[in-house]
Amino acid sequence: LHMILELMDKQPEASICYFKPDAKKAGGAYVTITGHGKKFDEISKTLILEDGTSIPVGNILKIEFYLI
């Protein structure tokens, strides 16, 4: 996560595996999304991707990133 934040201005592409809670019932699923990091919200501790996806840092299991 620190590496993505340090390289945010270079628009790193990242594959992020995280837990996505089910909005209607208990539980959820692990999902993987690939995109470019846009910003990090310090207050809510959330990583926000260019497509608008918000991922709470506590839900992140694994991050792989690539510089384009």
CHARMM internal coordinates of N, CA and C (Angstrom, degrees):
IC EDIT
DIST 1 N 1 CA 1.4528
DIST 1 CA 1 C 1.5223
ANGL 1 N 1 CA 1 C 110.41
DIST 1 C 2 N 1.3323
ANGL 1 CA 1 C 2 N 116.13
DIHE 1 N 1 CA 1 C 2 N -41.58
DIST 2 N 2 CA 1.4665
ANGL 1 C 2 N 2 CA 119.39
DIHE 1 CA 1 C 2 N 2 CA 179.47
DIST 2 CA 2 C 1.5261
ANGL 2 N 2 CA 2 C 111.28
DIHE 1 C 2 N 2 CA 2 C -61.36
DIST 2 C 3 N 1.3332
ANGL 2 CA 2 C 3 N 116.59
DIHE 2 N 2 CA 2 C 3 N -37.76
DIST 3 N 3 CA 1.4605
ANGL 2 C 3 N 3 CA 119.64
DIHE 2 CA 2 C 3 N 3 CA -179.25
DIST 3 CA 3 C 1.5274
ANGL 3 N 3 CA 3 C 110.82
DIHE 2 C 3 N 3 CA 3 C -66.90
DIST 3 C 4 N 1.3216
ANGL 3 CA 3 C 4 N 117.46
DIHE 3 N 3 CA 3 C 4 N -40.56
DIST 4 N 4 CA 1.4622
ANGL 3 C 4 N 4 CA 119.88
DIHE 3 CA 3 C 4 N 4 CA 177.88
DIST 4 CA 4 C 1.5200
ANGL 4 N 4 CA 4 C 110.33
DIHE 3 C 4 N 4 CA 4 C -63.27
DIST 4 C 5 N 1.3194
ANGL 4 CA 4 C 5 N 116.90
DIHE 4 N 4 CA 4 C 5 N -42.62
DIST 5 N 5 CA 1.4648
ANGL 4 C 5 N 5 CA 120.49
DIHE 4 CA 4 C 5 N 5 CA -179.70
DIST 5 CA 5 C 1.5244
ANGL 5 N 5 CA 5 C 111.17
DIHE 4 C 5 N 5 CA 5 C -64.59
DIST 5 C 6 N 1.3241
ANGL 5 CA 5 C 6 N 117.03
DIHE 5 N 5 CA 5 C 6 N -39.54
DIST 6 N 6 CA 1.4597
ANGL 5 C 6 N 6 CA 120.37
DIHE 5 CA 5 C 6 N 6 CA 178.72
DIST 6 CA 6 C 1.5257
ANGL 6 N 6 CA 6 C 112.04
DIHE 5 C 6 N 6 CA 6 C -67.21
DIST 6 C 7 N 1.3313
ANGL 6 CA 6 C 7 N 116.91
DIHE 6 N 6 CA 6 C 7 N -31.96
DIST 7 N 7 CA 1.4604
ANGL 6 C 7 N 7 CA 121.68
DIHE 6 CA 6 C 7 N 7 CA -176.74
DIST 7 CA 7 C 1.5271
ANGL 7 N 7 CA 7 C 112.90
DIHE 6 C 7 N 7 CA 7 C -100.55
DIST 7 C 8 N 1.3256
ANGL 7 CA 7 C 8 N 118.59
DIHE 7 N 7 CA 7 C 8 N 11.28
DIST 8 N 8 CA 1.4602
ANGL 7 C 8 N 8 CA 122.73
DIHE 7 CA 7 C 8 N 8 CA -174.99
DIST 8 CA 8 C 1.5309
ANGL 8 N 8 CA 8 C 112.33
DIHE 7 C 8 N 8 CA 8 C -53.81
DIST 8 C 9 N 1.3285
ANGL 8 CA 8 C 9 N 117.89
DIHE 8 N 8 CA 8 C 9 N -37.88
DIST 9 N 9 CA 1.4611
ANGL 8 C 9 N 9 CA 120.84
DIHE 8 CA 8 C 9 N 9 CA -179.11
DIST 9 CA 9 C 1.5286
ANGL 9 N 9 CA 9 C 112.32
DIHE 8 C 9 N 9 CA 9 C -68.03
DIST 9 C 10 N 1.3398
ANGL 9 CA 9 C 10 N 117.82
DIHE 9 N 9 CA 9 C 10 N -18.10
DIST 10 N 10 CA 1.4648
ANGL 9 C 10 N 10 CA 121.70
DIHE 9 CA 9 C 10 N 10 CA 178.34
DIST 10 CA 10 C 1.5286
ANGL 10 N 10 CA 10 C 111.66
DIHE 9 C 10 N 10 CA 10 C -93.46
DIST 10 C 11 N 1.3263
ANGL 10 CA 10 C 11 N 116.76
DIHE 10 N 10 CA 10 C 11 N 5.63
DIST 11 N 11 CA 1.4620
ANGL 10 C 11 N 11 CA 123.12
DIHE 10 CA 10 C 11 N 11 CA 177.39
DIST 11 CA 11 C 1.5283
ANGL 11 N 11 CA 11 C 112.85
DIHE 10 C 11 N 11 CA 11 C 54.46
DIST 11 C 12 N 1.3293
ANGL 11 CA 11 C 12 N 118.06
DIHE 11 N 11 CA 11 C 12 N 60.36
DIST 12 N 12 CA 1.4640
ANGL 11 C 12 N 12 CA 118.95
DIHE 11 CA 11 C 12 N 12 CA 179.39
DIST 12 CA 12 C 1.5252
ANGL 12 N 12 CA 12 C 111.55
DIHE 11 C 12 N 12 CA 12 C -67.83
DIST 12 C 13 N 1.3266
ANGL 12 CA 12 C 13 N 116.31
DIHE 12 N 12 CA 12 C 13 N 139.00
DIST 13 N 13 CA 1.4578
ANGL 12 C 13 N 13 CA 120.02
DIHE 12 CA 12 C 13 N 13 CA 173.55
DIST 13 CA 13 C 1.5212
ANGL 13 N 13 CA 13 C 106.29
DIHE 12 C 13 N 13 CA 13 C -87.10
DIST 13 C 14 N 1.3091
ANGL 13 CA 13 C 14 N 116.91
DIHE 13 N 13 CA 13 C 14 N 133.35
DIST 14 N 14 CA 1.4542
ANGL 13 C 14 N 14 CA 120.75
DIHE 13 CA 13 C 14 N 14 CA -176.97
DIST 14 CA 14 C 1.5166
ANGL 14 N 14 CA 14 C 110.82
DIHE 13 C 14 N 14 CA 14 C -132.30
DIST 14 C 15 N 1.3255
ANGL 14 CA 14 C 15 N 114.78
DIHE 14 N 14 CA 14 C 15 N 143.57
DIST 15 N 15 CA 1.4607
ANGL 14 C 15 N 15 CA 121.65
DIHE 14 CA 14 C 15 N 15 CA 169.07
DIST 15 CA 15 C 1.5160
ANGL 15 N 15 CA 15 C 105.62
DIHE 14 C 15 N 15 CA 15 C -104.09
DIST 15 C 16 N 1.3165
ANGL 15 CA 15 C 16 N 116.41
DIHE 15 N 15 CA 15 C 16 N 120.13
DIST 16 N 16 CA 1.4549
ANGL 15 C 16 N 16 CA 121.67
DIHE 15 CA 15 C 16 N 16 CA -174.25
DIST 16 CA 16 C 1.5193
ANGL 16 N 16 CA 16 C 109.07
DIHE 15 C 16 N 16 CA 16 C -119.99
DIST 16 C 17 N 1.3302
ANGL 16 CA 16 C 17 N 115.64
DIHE 16 N 16 CA 16 C 17 N 122.93
DIST 17 N 17 CA 1.4577
ANGL 16 C 17 N 17 CA 121.68
DIHE 16 CA 16 C 17 N 17 CA 174.91
DIST 17 CA 17 C 1.5321
ANGL 17 N 17 CA 17 C 106.14
DIHE 16 C 17 N 17 CA 17 C -99.91
DIST 17 C 18 N 1.3266
ANGL 17 CA 17 C 18 N 115.90
DIHE 17 N 17 CA 17 C 18 N 124.26
DIST 18 N 18 CA 1.4557
ANGL 17 C 18 N 18 CA 119.61
DIHE 17 CA 17 C 18 N 18 CA -177.56
DIST 18 CA 18 C 1.5229
ANGL 18 N 18 CA 18 C 110.89
DIHE 17 C 18 N 18 CA 18 C -147.43
DIST 18 C 19 N 1.3356
ANGL 18 CA 18 C 19 N 115.47
DIHE 18 N 18 CA 18 C 19 N 162.08
DIST 19 N 19 CA 1.4553
ANGL 18 C 19 N 19 CA 121.55
DIHE 18 CA 18 C 19 N 19 CA 177.91
DIST 19 CA 19 C 1.5207
ANGL 19 N 19 CA 19 C 108.87
DIHE 18 C 19 N 19 CA 19 C -85.20
DIST 19 C 20 N 1.3211
ANGL 19 CA 19 C 20 N 115.82
DIHE 19 N 19 CA 19 C 20 N 125.73
DIST 20 N 20 CA 1.4590
ANGL 19 C 20 N 20 CA 121.19
DIHE 19 CA 19 C 20 N 20 CA 178.34
DIST 20 CA 20 C 1.5330
ANGL 20 N 20 CA 20 C 107.57
DIHE 19 C 20 N 20 CA 20 C -112.50
DIST 20 C 21 N 1.3413
ANGL 20 CA 20 C 21 N 116.78
DIHE 20 N 20 CA 20 C 21 N 108.31
DIST 21 N 21 CA 1.4627
ANGL 20 C 21 N 21 CA 119.59
DIHE 20 CA 20 C 21 N 21 CA -179.19
DIST 21 CA 21 C 1.5278
ANGL 21 N 21 CA 21 C 111.17
DIHE 20 C 21 N 21 CA 21 C -64.30
DIST 21 C 22 N 1.3329
ANGL 21 CA 21 C 22 N 115.75
DIHE 21 N 21 CA 21 C 22 N 147.86
DIST 22 N 22 CA 1.4571
ANGL 21 C 22 N 22 CA 121.60
DIHE 21 CA 21 C 22 N 22 CA 175.24
DIST 22 CA 22 C 1.5251
ANGL 22 N 22 CA 22 C 107.76
DIHE 21 C 22 N 22 CA 22 C -76.90
DIST 22 C 23 N 1.3169
ANGL 22 CA 22 C 23 N 117.27
DIHE 22 N 22 CA 22 C 23 N 128.53
DIST 23 N 23 CA 1.4674
ANGL 22 C 23 N 23 CA 121.81
DIHE 22 CA 22 C 23 N 23 CA -176.66
DIST 23 CA 23 C 1.5282
ANGL 23 N 23 CA 23 C 112.96
DIHE 22 C 23 N 23 CA 23 C -72.71
DIST 23 C 24 N 1.3293
ANGL 23 CA 23 C 24 N 117.94
DIHE 23 N 23 CA 23 C 24 N -19.60
DIST 24 N 24 CA 1.4615
ANGL 23 C 24 N 24 CA 120.64
DIHE 23 CA 23 C 24 N 24 CA -173.82
DIST 24 CA 24 C 1.5279
ANGL 24 N 24 CA 24 C 114.94
DIHE 23 C 24 N 24 CA 24 C -107.69
DIST 24 C 25 N 1.3263
ANGL 24 CA 24 C 25 N 117.70
DIHE 24 N 24 CA 24 C 25 N -16.08
DIST 25 N 25 CA 1.4544
ANGL 24 C 25 N 25 CA 120.02
DIHE 24 CA 24 C 25 N 25 CA -179.15
DIST 25 CA 25 C 1.5248
ANGL 25 N 25 CA 25 C 109.65
DIHE 24 C 25 N 25 CA 25 C -151.40
DIST 25 C 26 N 1.3153
ANGL 25 CA 25 C 26 N 115.22
DIHE 25 N 25 CA 25 C 26 N 171.31
DIST 26 N 26 CA 1.4670
ANGL 25 C 26 N 26 CA 119.99
DIHE 25 CA 25 C 26 N 26 CA 178.79
DIST 26 CA 26 C 1.5196
ANGL 26 N 26 CA 26 C 109.82
DIHE 25 C 26 N 26 CA 26 C -66.63
DIST 26 C 27 N 1.3069
ANGL 26 CA 26 C 27 N 116.36
DIHE 26 N 26 CA 26 C 27 N 144.88
DIST 27 N 27 CA 1.4557
ANGL 26 C 27 N 27 CA 121.05
DIHE 26 CA 26 C 27 N 27 CA 179.23
DIST 27 CA 27 C 1.5116
ANGL 27 N 27 CA 27 C 111.91
DIHE 26 C 27 N 27 CA 27 C 105.54
DIST 27 C 28 N 1.2875
ANGL 27 CA 27 C 28 N 115.18
DIHE 27 N 27 CA 27 C 28 N -159.60
DIST 28 N 28 CA 1.4546
ANGL 27 C 28 N 28 CA 121.88
DIHE 27 CA 27 C 28 N 28 CA -178.28
DIST 28 CA 28 C 1.5120
ANGL 28 N 28 CA 28 C 109.19
DIHE 27 C 28 N 28 CA 28 C 162.37
DIST 28 C 29 N 1.3219
ANGL 28 CA 28 C 29 N 116.50
DIHE 28 N 28 CA 28 C 29 N -156.83
DIST 29 N 29 CA 1.4590
ANGL 28 C 29 N 29 CA 121.05
DIHE 28 CA 28 C 29 N 29 CA -178.05
DIST 29 CA 29 C 1.5196
ANGL 29 N 29 CA 29 C 109.92
DIHE 28 C 29 N 29 CA 29 C -151.00
DIST 29 C 30 N 1.3378
ANGL 29 CA 29 C 30 N 114.46
DIHE 29 N 29 CA 29 C 30 N 155.96
DIST 30 N 30 CA 1.4498
ANGL 29 C 30 N 30 CA 119.48
DIHE 29 CA 29 C 30 N 30 CA 172.27
DIST 30 CA 30 C 1.5181
ANGL 30 N 30 CA 30 C 107.84
DIHE 29 C 30 N 30 CA 30 C -86.75
DIST 30 C 31 N 1.3124
ANGL 30 CA 30 C 31 N 116.32
DIHE 30 N 30 CA 30 C 31 N 129.91
DIST 31 N 31 CA 1.4583
ANGL 30 C 31 N 31 CA 122.13
DIHE 30 CA 30 C 31 N 31 CA 179.74
DIST 31 CA 31 C 1.5305
ANGL 31 N 31 CA 31 C 108.76
DIHE 30 C 31 N 31 CA 31 C -127.53
DIST 31 C 32 N 1.3186
ANGL 31 CA 31 C 32 N 115.43
DIHE 31 N 31 CA 31 C 32 N 156.20
DIST 32 N 32 CA 1.4641
ANGL 31 C 32 N 32 CA 121.06
DIHE 31 CA 31 C 32 N 32 CA 176.09
DIST 32 CA 32 C 1.5145
ANGL 32 N 32 CA 32 C 108.02
DIHE 31 C 32 N 32 CA 32 C -120.70
DIST 32 C 33 N 1.3160
ANGL 32 CA 32 C 33 N 115.33
DIHE 32 N 32 CA 32 C 33 N 131.32
DIST 33 N 33 CA 1.4640
ANGL 32 C 33 N 33 CA 121.69
DIHE 32 CA 32 C 33 N 33 CA 179.04
DIST 33 CA 33 C 1.5202
ANGL 33 N 33 CA 33 C 108.06
DIHE 32 C 33 N 33 CA 33 C -127.52
DIST 33 C 34 N 1.3169
ANGL 33 CA 33 C 34 N 116.17
DIHE 33 N 33 CA 33 C 34 N 144.34
DIST 34 N 34 CA 1.4659
ANGL 33 C 34 N 34 CA 120.96
DIHE 33 CA 33 C 34 N 34 CA 177.59
DIST 34 CA 34 C 1.5180
ANGL 34 N 34 CA 34 C 108.15
DIHE 33 C 34 N 34 CA 34 C -117.99
DIST 34 C 35 N 1.3114
ANGL 34 CA 34 C 35 N 115.80
DIHE 34 N 34 CA 34 C 35 N 131.11
DIST 35 N 35 CA 1.4519
ANGL 34 C 35 N 35 CA 120.31
DIHE 34 CA 34 C 35 N 35 CA 179.97
DIST 35 CA 35 C 1.5096
ANGL 35 N 35 CA 35 C 111.16
DIHE 34 C 35 N 35 CA 35 C -172.41
DIST 35 C 36 N 1.3193
ANGL 35 CA 35 C 36 N 114.95
DIHE 35 N 35 CA 35 C 36 N -173.25
DIST 36 N 36 CA 1.4691
ANGL 35 C 36 N 36 CA 122.18
DIHE 35 CA 35 C 36 N 36 CA -179.68
DIST 36 CA 36 C 1.5125
ANGL 36 N 36 CA 36 C 109.12
DIHE 35 C 36 N 36 CA 36 C -105.53
DIST 36 C 37 N 1.3321
ANGL 36 CA 36 C 37 N 115.54
DIHE 36 N 36 CA 36 C 37 N 133.68
DIST 37 N 37 CA 1.4491
ANGL 36 C 37 N 37 CA 120.41
DIHE 36 CA 36 C 37 N 37 CA 176.69
DIST 37 CA 37 C 1.5156
ANGL 37 N 37 CA 37 C 111.02
DIHE 36 C 37 N 37 CA 37 C -68.50
DIST 37 C 38 N 1.3305
ANGL 37 CA 37 C 38 N 115.99
DIHE 37 N 37 CA 37 C 38 N 136.83
DIST 38 N 38 CA 1.4513
ANGL 37 C 38 N 38 CA 120.85
DIHE 37 CA 37 C 38 N 38 CA 179.40
DIST 38 CA 38 C 1.5226
ANGL 38 N 38 CA 38 C 110.74
DIHE 37 C 38 N 38 CA 38 C -107.73
DIST 38 C 39 N 1.3423
ANGL 38 CA 38 C 39 N 115.96
DIHE 38 N 38 CA 38 C 39 N -51.44
DIST 39 N 39 CA 1.4666
ANGL 38 C 39 N 39 CA 118.68
DIHE 38 CA 38 C 39 N 39 CA 178.75
DIST 39 CA 39 C 1.5166
ANGL 39 N 39 CA 39 C 109.90
DIHE 38 C 39 N 39 CA 39 C -160.81
DIST 39 C 40 N 1.3180
ANGL 39 CA 39 C 40 N 114.62
DIHE 39 N 39 CA 39 C 40 N 169.74
DIST 40 N 40 CA 1.4563
ANGL 39 C 40 N 40 CA 122.36
DIHE 39 CA 39 C 40 N 40 CA 177.00
DIST 40 CA 40 C 1.5136
ANGL 40 N 40 CA 40 C 107.53
DIHE 39 C 40 N 40 CA 40 C -121.80
DIST 40 C 41 N 1.3230
ANGL 40 CA 40 C 41 N 116.54
DIHE 40 N 40 CA 40 C 41 N 124.49
DIST 41 N 41 CA 1.4611
ANGL 40 C 41 N 41 CA 121.75
DIHE 40 CA 40 C 41 N 41 CA 178.70
DIST 41 CA 41 C 1.5237
ANGL 41 N 41 CA 41 C 107.72
DIHE 40 C 41 N 41 CA 41 C -88.88
DIST 41 C 42 N 1.3210
ANGL 41 CA 41 C 42 N 116.02
DIHE 41 N 41 CA 41 C 42 N 107.40
DIST 42 N 42 CA 1.4680
ANGL 41 C 42 N 42 CA 122.31
DIHE 41 CA 41 C 42 N 42 CA -177.53
DIST 42 CA 42 C 1.5251
ANGL 42 N 42 CA 42 C 112.09
DIHE 41 C 42 N 42 CA 42 C -63.27
DIST 42 C 43 N 1.3100
ANGL 42 CA 42 C 43 N 117.28
DIHE 42 N 42 CA 42 C 43 N -36.11
DIST 43 N 43 CA 1.4646
ANGL 42 C 43 N 43 CA 121.20
DIHE 42 CA 42 C 43 N 43 CA -175.91
DIST 43 CA 43 C 1.5249
ANGL 43 N 43 CA 43 C 111.40
DIHE 42 C 43 N 43 CA 43 C -68.89
DIST 43 C 44 N 1.3263
ANGL 43 CA 43 C 44 N 116.63
DIHE 43 N 43 CA 43 C 44 N -49.71
DIST 44 N 44 CA 1.4693
ANGL 43 C 44 N 44 CA 119.34
DIHE 43 CA 43 C 44 N 44 CA -177.99
DIST 44 CA 44 C 1.5281
ANGL 44 N 44 CA 44 C 112.51
DIHE 43 C 44 N 44 CA 44 C -92.96
DIST 44 C 45 N 1.3423
ANGL 44 CA 44 C 45 N 117.62
DIHE 44 N 44 CA 44 C 45 N -0.36
DIST 45 N 45 CA 1.4711
ANGL 44 C 45 N 45 CA 122.80
DIHE 44 CA 44 C 45 N 45 CA -178.35
DIST 45 CA 45 C 1.5213
ANGL 45 N 45 CA 45 C 110.45
DIHE 44 C 45 N 45 CA 45 C 52.51
DIST 45 C 46 N 1.3364
ANGL 45 CA 45 C 46 N 115.18
DIHE 45 N 45 CA 45 C 46 N 54.05
DIST 46 N 46 CA 1.4522
ANGL 45 C 46 N 46 CA 122.74
DIHE 45 CA 45 C 46 N 46 CA -176.14
DIST 46 CA 46 C 1.5215
ANGL 46 N 46 CA 46 C 110.38
DIHE 45 C 46 N 46 CA 46 C -125.61
DIST 46 C 47 N 1.3277
ANGL 46 CA 46 C 47 N 115.74
DIHE 46 N 46 CA 46 C 47 N 134.09
DIST 47 N 47 CA 1.4562
ANGL 46 C 47 N 47 CA 122.02
DIHE 46 CA 46 C 47 N 47 CA 173.73
DIST 47 CA 47 C 1.5206
ANGL 47 N 47 CA 47 C 107.25
DIHE 46 C 47 N 47 CA 47 C -90.37
DIST 47 C 48 N 1.3278
ANGL 47 CA 47 C 48 N 116.83
DIHE 47 N 47 CA 47 C 48 N 128.43
DIST 48 N 48 CA 1.4625
ANGL 47 C 48 N 48 CA 121.48
DIHE 47 CA 47 C 48 N 48 CA -178.29
DIST 48 CA 48 C 1.5274
ANGL 48 N 48 CA 48 C 108.39
DIHE 47 C 48 N 48 CA 48 C -114.53
DIST 48 C 49 N 1.3384
ANGL 48 CA 48 C 49 N 114.86
DIHE 48 N 48 CA 48 C 49 N 126.93
DIST 49 N 49 CA 1.4574
ANGL 48 C 49 N 49 CA 121.16
DIHE 48 CA 48 C 49 N 49 CA 179.44
DIST 49 CA 49 C 1.5150
ANGL 49 N 49 CA 49 C 110.25
DIHE 48 C 49 N 49 CA 49 C -92.07
DIST 49 C 50 N 1.3423
ANGL 49 CA 49 C 50 N 116.76
DIHE 49 N 49 CA 49 C 50 N 165.13
DIST 50 N 50 CA 1.4677
ANGL 49 C 50 N 50 CA 121.58
DIHE 49 CA 49 C 50 N 50 CA -179.02
DIST 50 CA 50 C 1.5198
ANGL 50 N 50 CA 50 C 113.23
DIHE 49 C 50 N 50 CA 50 C -57.79
DIST 50 C 51 N 1.3394
ANGL 50 CA 50 C 51 N 117.57
DIHE 50 N 50 CA 50 C 51 N -31.87
DIST 51 N 51 CA 1.4618
ANGL 50 C 51 N 51 CA 120.06
DIHE 50 CA 50 C 51 N 51 CA -178.81
DIST 51 CA 51 C 1.5234
ANGL 51 N 51 CA 51 C 112.72
DIHE 50 C 51 N 51 CA 51 C -80.62
DIST 51 C 52 N 1.3476
ANGL 51 CA 51 C 52 N 117.36
DIHE 51 N 51 CA 51 C 52 N 2.51
DIST 52 N 52 CA 1.4492
ANGL 51 C 52 N 52 CA 121.56
DIHE 51 CA 51 C 52 N 52 CA 177.55
DIST 52 CA 52 C 1.5161
ANGL 52 N 52 CA 52 C 114.34
DIHE 51 C 52 N 52 CA 52 C 95.72
DIST 52 C 53 N 1.3153
ANGL 52 CA 52 C 53 N 117.82
DIHE 52 N 52 CA 52 C 53 N -5.36
DIST 53 N 53 CA 1.4564
ANGL 52 C 53 N 53 CA 121.15
DIHE 52 CA 52 C 53 N 53 CA 178.71
DIST 53 CA 53 C 1.5238
ANGL 53 N 53 CA 53 C 109.61
DIHE 52 C 53 N 53 CA 53 C -64.79
DIST 53 C 54 N 1.3342
ANGL 53 CA 53 C 54 N 116.32
DIHE 53 N 53 CA 53 C 54 N 129.65
DIST 54 N 54 CA 1.4614
ANGL 53 C 54 N 54 CA 122.04
DIHE 53 CA 53 C 54 N 54 CA 177.44
DIST 54 CA 54 C 1.5181
ANGL 54 N 54 CA 54 C 108.64
DIHE 53 C 54 N 54 CA 54 C -110.19
DIST 54 C 55 N 1.3195
ANGL 54 CA 54 C 55 N 116.20
DIHE 54 N 54 CA 54 C 55 N 127.48
DIST 55 N 55 CA 1.4576
ANGL 54 C 55 N 55 CA 120.93
DIHE 54 CA 54 C 55 N 55 CA -177.34
DIST 55 CA 55 C 1.5330
ANGL 55 N 55 CA 55 C 108.84
DIHE 54 C 55 N 55 CA 55 C -124.06
DIST 55 C 56 N 1.3435
ANGL 55 CA 55 C 56 N 117.29
DIHE 55 N 55 CA 55 C 56 N 114.65
DIST 56 N 56 CA 1.4655
ANGL 55 C 56 N 56 CA 119.42
DIHE 55 CA 55 C 56 N 56 CA 175.78
DIST 56 CA 56 C 1.5273
ANGL 56 N 56 CA 56 C 110.23
DIHE 55 C 56 N 56 CA 56 C -62.98
DIST 56 C 57 N 1.3018
ANGL 56 CA 56 C 57 N 117.53
DIHE 56 N 56 CA 56 C 57 N 133.86
DIST 57 N 57 CA 1.4562
ANGL 56 C 57 N 57 CA 122.64
DIHE 56 CA 56 C 57 N 57 CA -176.28
DIST 57 CA 57 C 1.5273
ANGL 57 N 57 CA 57 C 111.17
DIHE 56 C 57 N 57 CA 57 C -57.52
DIST 57 C 58 N 1.3129
ANGL 57 CA 57 C 58 N 117.63
DIHE 57 N 57 CA 57 C 58 N -37.11
DIST 58 N 58 CA 1.4594
ANGL 57 C 58 N 58 CA 121.09
DIHE 57 CA 57 C 58 N 58 CA -179.69
DIST 58 CA 58 C 1.5165
ANGL 58 N 58 CA 58 C 113.99
DIHE 57 C 58 N 58 CA 58 C -65.49
DIST 58 C 59 N 1.3232
ANGL 58 CA 58 C 59 N 117.71
DIHE 58 N 58 CA 58 C 59 N -16.36
DIST 59 N 59 CA 1.4627
ANGL 58 C 59 N 59 CA 121.84
DIHE 58 CA 58 C 59 N 59 CA -179.51
DIST 59 CA 59 C 1.5255
ANGL 59 N 59 CA 59 C 112.82
DIHE 58 C 59 N 59 CA 59 C -93.88
DIST 59 C 60 N 1.3405
ANGL 59 CA 59 C 60 N 117.44
DIHE 59 N 59 CA 59 C 60 N -7.54
DIST 60 N 60 CA 1.4668
ANGL 59 C 60 N 60 CA 120.94
DIHE 59 CA 59 C 60 N 60 CA -176.48
DIST 60 CA 60 C 1.5231
ANGL 60 N 60 CA 60 C 110.37
DIHE 59 C 60 N 60 CA 60 C -78.25
DIST 60 C 61 N 1.3358
ANGL 60 CA 60 C 61 N 114.86
DIHE 60 N 60 CA 60 C 61 N 128.49
DIST 61 N 61 CA 1.4507
ANGL 60 C 61 N 61 CA 121.31
DIHE 60 CA 60 C 61 N 61 CA 177.82
DIST 61 CA 61 C 1.5256
ANGL 61 N 61 CA 61 C 110.74
DIHE 60 C 61 N 61 CA 61 C -97.20
DIST 61 C 62 N 1.3518
ANGL 61 CA 61 C 62 N 116.53
DIHE 61 N 61 CA 61 C 62 N -44.51
DIST 62 N 62 CA 1.4623
ANGL 61 C 62 N 62 CA 120.21
DIHE 61 CA 61 C 62 N 62 CA -175.64
DIST 62 CA 62 C 1.5205
ANGL 62 N 62 CA 62 C 110.10
DIHE 61 C 62 N 62 CA 62 C -151.66
DIST 62 C 63 N 1.3469
ANGL 62 CA 62 C 63 N 116.13
DIHE 62 N 62 CA 62 C 63 N 144.25
DIST 63 N 63 CA 1.4603
ANGL 62 C 63 N 63 CA 122.05
DIHE 62 CA 62 C 63 N 63 CA 176.51
DIST 63 CA 63 C 1.5246
ANGL 63 N 63 CA 63 C 108.37
DIHE 62 C 63 N 63 CA 63 C -130.59
DIST 63 C 64 N 1.3259
ANGL 63 CA 63 C 64 N 115.76
DIHE 63 N 63 CA 63 C 64 N 129.57
DIST 64 N 64 CA 1.4644
ANGL 63 C 64 N 64 CA 121.81
DIHE 63 CA 63 C 64 N 64 CA 170.53
DIST 64 CA 64 C 1.5064
ANGL 64 N 64 CA 64 C 105.62
DIHE 63 C 64 N 64 CA 64 C -122.06
DIST 64 C 65 N 1.3217
ANGL 64 CA 64 C 65 N 118.18
DIHE 64 N 64 CA 64 C 65 N 131.84
DIST 65 N 65 CA 1.4522
ANGL 64 C 65 N 65 CA 118.86
DIHE 64 CA 64 C 65 N 65 CA -179.23
DIST 65 CA 65 C 1.5056
ANGL 65 N 65 CA 65 C 112.12
DIHE 64 C 65 N 65 CA 65 C -132.06
DIST 65 C 66 N 1.3164
ANGL 65 CA 65 C 66 N 114.14
DIHE 65 N 65 CA 65 C 66 N 158.00
DIST 66 N 66 CA 1.4596
ANGL 65 C 66 N 66 CA 123.09
DIHE 65 CA 65 C 66 N 66 CA -176.87
DIST 66 CA 66 C 1.5175
ANGL 66 N 66 CA 66 C 108.51
DIHE 65 C 66 N 66 CA 66 C -137.39
DIST 66 C 67 N 1.3214
ANGL 66 CA 66 C 67 N 116.93
DIHE 66 N 66 CA 66 C 67 N 138.77
DIST 67 N 67 CA 1.4569
ANGL 66 C 67 N 67 CA 120.58
DIHE 66 CA 66 C 67 N 67 CA 175.36
DIST 67 CA 67 C 1.5189
ANGL 67 N 67 CA 67 C 108.17
DIHE 66 C 67 N 67 CA 67 C -90.53
DIST 67 C 68 N 1.3079
ANGL 67 CA 67 C 68 N 115.51
DIHE 67 N 67 CA 67 C 68 N 136.18
DIST 68 N 68 CA 1.4729
ANGL 67 C 68 N 68 CA 120.77
DIHE 67 CA 67 C 68 N 68 CA -179.67
DIST 68 CA 68 C 1.5081
ANGL 68 N 68 CA 68 C 108.93
DIHE 67 C 68 N 68 CA 68 C -99.47
END
COOR INIT
IC SEED 1 N 1 CA 1 C
IC BUILD
